[in-house]
Amino acid sequence: MAPVGGTAVQDRVALAEIELCGELIIAASAVPDERLSVDRIDEVLRLAEALPEGPDDEG
């Protein structure tokens, strides 16, 4: 039986969250002796792509 309404949306969101967690784990494993910088975390999570441009942003 196919998911109904909100369940399908929740499934997509959950899968996206799992994918992002996996990306963070892969990135963190590449630097075993130190923590990921905030900039690197933003890069892995592709936050620049998700955030709308503000009036101070160039682009």
C-alpha positions as CSV (number, residue, x, y, z in Angstrom):
1,M,0.0,0.0,0.0
2,A,1.4,3.4,-0.9
3,P,1.9,6.1,1.7
4,V,-0.9,8.6,2.0
5,G,-0.6,12.4,2.1
6,G,1.8,13.6,4.8
7,T,3.6,10.3,5.2
8,A,5.2,10.6,1.7
9,V,6.4,14.0,2.6
10,Q,7.8,12.8,5.9
11,D,9.6,10.0,4.2
12,R,11.3,12.4,1.7
13,V,12.3,14.6,4.6
14,A,13.6,11.7,6.6
15,L,15.6,10.4,3.6
16,A,17.1,13.8,3.0
17,E,18.1,14.1,6.7
18,I,19.7,10.6,6.6
19,E,21.6,11.5,3.4
20,L,23.0,14.7,5.0
21,C,24.0,12.8,8.1
22,G,25.8,10.4,5.9
23,E,27.6,13.2,4.2
24,L,28.7,14.7,7.5
25,I,30.0,11.3,8.7
26,I,32.0,10.9,5.5
27,A,33.4,14.4,5.8
28,A,34.3,13.8,9.5
29,S,36.0,10.5,8.8
30,A,38.3,12.4,6.3
31,V,39.8,14.4,9.2
32,P,40.1,11.9,12.1
33,D,42.4,14.0,14.3
34,E,40.3,17.1,14.4
35,R,36.8,18.5,14.3
36,L,35.0,19.7,11.2
37,S,35.0,23.5,11.0
38,V,31.7,25.3,10.9
39,D,32.6,26.4,7.3
40,R,33.2,22.7,6.3
41,I,30.0,21.6,7.9
42,D,28.1,24.4,5.9
43,E,29.9,23.2,2.8
44,V,28.9,19.6,3.3
45,L,25.3,20.5,4.1
46,R,25.3,22.8,1.0
47,L,23.8,25.7,3.1
48,A,24.9,28.3,0.6
49,E,22.6,26.7,-1.9
50,A,19.7,26.5,0.5
51,L,19.8,30.0,1.9
52,P,18.2,32.9,0.0
53,E,20.4,35.8,-1.0
54,G,20.1,38.7,1.3
55,P,20.6,42.4,0.5
56,D,24.2,42.3,1.7
57,D,25.1,39.2,-0.4
58,E,26.9,39.5,-3.7
59,G,25.8,37.3,-6.6
